[in-house]
């Protein structure tokens, strides 16, 4: 794989600048830069920056004044209630980050050491890491060409051939391990075919934990992503649609699971006036009140962020429509995507230009990124089982994320 | 164990109030309440509250204005530098909490699944949980009567009888497992006999990871706790001497360990201009910049907090000196304790009154707590190996933590 342009220590940047190819509208990277500049204007632009235009300062100050900055406090309770109200789920448990949320969710879904869990190959590494924390093994599934997330139809064909049902459990014929759960991930905010996943899960006795880390504000037929499975998990990392600095949440309609999640993430401490009893190996995973205060202010602005990101998609769409050899990923039919990160896809014939586009855009201060390296290529997951991954491999070669901050348009002179 | 006064649902609190024993200066609980009131005045008093009297608000606002609130940012770097400067260690890696710090530290100390790790029975459950996260088993050690933390002399006698050295590794004769590491914990801020621990560790080939979660600002012969072993771990939870909301740090003098800690806590991501490469199963454990901003402001005030807590000790000492049947725990010779939580010890003959004292003090709004339930009594650790624990058991029956906030004295009319 061609690496980006690097500056050797002994080469002045002036000299390097002279080496850069002159503008050539026939070259794909320059046509892409032009299209992005049409939308975001000149200057340096990040991939995704948080926007603090609401009550952030007020709530943080109030949190400080209360002295409740740690894992107990009014803002944690309010943030959880606000998440419940927004997503239309019954319960939310705020935690330190999306990885912690998924770790605990998998535990509560019954994932045991030695199990396998179906996860997309095309996802951030945390999805597989959470499986590994349980002592289980990720089993990689291919993507849907349009939705980017996993394709339940292709997976169904694969499982029919490679899994058998024994005592109501799906067992991988090749490894002998129980395939316990499936983790659909709504990649870049575009909902997977969740009905297809649910049907598959019923037929193969899989627990469904939705990794909705990227899809706060994404809906399927009016129902929020993350609320279809047994549990869903959210992330409020600094690069997400809303941020708490670092943070995440488990959402569920099941009161017992919510209670268990709260218990497990609070060191499994038993309520008592003063005694320190803990009835299992728990985790120190609760979200601090300070971070929840930020989250409350951010969540108030979410509808505005989503509208801005949708408008950004439309502007990119207009700017890229005359550019041949590329297309923007649009929300699937029947879905509302949050357009967390705008996704540009190179035509398969142009895939070899991906790194040239990445280098050229980043060189001129337009921060772009490729999709994640498919997880089965990473050292810790090289030996994990996987189905054939032709679509994920194709997407990996062709996908480029464009600058996607909600405040981008307001900063562009119109 | 006698439980505290509980309010049955059908009993009105008015009725309960009438049942309360009248003041009787012959009763230990009333003599203790009087002594505490002498120091902290009237009104409700917490066990330990954070004090935000410095640059907290300024730094939080600056952090918000920078938009860098997540795991990368200037305050994270500064907080790490400030921790390095304060503790006199070479490297600090800021993480989401003390539990995460200890988990990663144990991994980097070479603790493997199936190993045993020596930890005190008298500690917060997180010390053992971090061992469990590594797939290892905590092996419980007894306490020192004066220092509260583990007693290396007693442990040496025990290990001589129960461990043998094979190929340069200590092997537990009873379980056949390698005893890989030892985690001295500086309980309530009082330093353990660290030289004794280091000598023991040398003789039995144990890695030393100091759990200094409670001992920021505690020193042994002028050297900071947590800097004697291979690594030390700190906590900045809301109840600690300084707080970041939730937070912790790994400190070490070893540059390779620091580099590895930084890598493992950042999802093991390999540096690259845009690619998402991860070379092992890493963790999402870095401290958000927002929390580090709070930490920088708190650390500036640490010397003042320590002076106030030392003064509080002196006042309690004066107030309790006429009270028979109790004594305050003082810093060990040659050490400076941070006096994180003031520790009152009942005489062994009065141990049966512990819960009466706890109930009476909490009933009148003076928040007190017992020591932790010894970890070998908790369900998840009931089957863990342990040495005889007579001292820890005695301390558990007799120790009561008193209100210990640094700002307590300034709020008392003098």
Interface residues (C-beta under 8 A of the other chain):
Chain A: X1 X3 X4 X6 X49 X50 X51 X52 X56 X57 X60 X61 X64 X65 X67 X68 X69 X70 X71 X72 X96 X97 X98 X99 X100 X124 X125 X126 X129 X132 X133 X135 X237 X238 X239 X243 X245 X246 X267 X268 X269 X272 X273 X274 X275 X276 X277 X278 X279 X280 X281 X282 X283 X284 X286 X287 X288 X289 X290 X291 X294 X358 X359 X362 X368 X369 X370 X372 X373 X378 X379 X380
Chain B: X1 X4 X6 X49 X50 X51 X52 X56 X57 X60 X61 X64 X67 X68 X69 X70 X71 X72 X96 X97 X98 X99 X100 X124 X125 X126 X129 X132 X133 X135 X237 X238 X239 X243 X245 X246 X267 X268 X269 X273 X274 X275 X276 X277 X278 X279 X280 X281 X282 X283 X284 X286 X287 X288 X289 X290 X291 X294 X358 X359 X362 X368 X369 X370 X372 X373 X378 X379 X380
